[in-house]
Amino acid sequence: MDTVRTAEGSRPARSFLSAAIVSVLLAAGPAVAAPLESVVVLVDHAKVIRLPAQAQTVVVGNPAIADVTVQRNGVMIVTGKSYGVTNLIALDATGTLLAESLVRVSPDGDAVLTVQRGMERESYSCTPQCQPSVQLGDSQKYFSEAGAQASSRNAMASGAAPR
């Protein structure tokens, strides 16, 4: 992998951009006018996908929806970042389209309890006991407070000073 391109520009191909787009890249050959295949990834989950052997460039439509990390062995890891749909394109060294697919990032509904209090929403992961689990769409106050606690805990676990 040489480069990854996004709507914002090019970056070196090590750690990147968009969501669960590519299992189609395995089966797809050169571009044909056919419906795009979809890869489904859950928010905050990763999926391993193998790129075509000749792939040199990976283009992600919207890196806010998914993140892609390309490994040296032709394996790509797609991580869901936000709800939505984006596309992923693989090109060879000459710029020929090798594969294109859609990546659909969906919420992880399993074991998530959503509490709605008027306009305020809170999410809890109940696996098996319910604990705060911030999700996109939670109220700003809940999201900020629970997120700050999680960040502080992660910082202490890694030996960094808490924020």
Secondary structure, DSSP 8 states (H G I E B T S, - for coil): --EEEETTEEEESSB----S--HHHHH--S--SS--EEEEEEBT-EEEEE--TT--EEEES-TTTEEEEE-TTSEEEEEE-SSEEEEEEEE-TT--EEEEEEEEEE---TTEEEEEETTEEEEEEESSSEEE---TTS-HHHHHHHHHHHHHHHHHHTT----
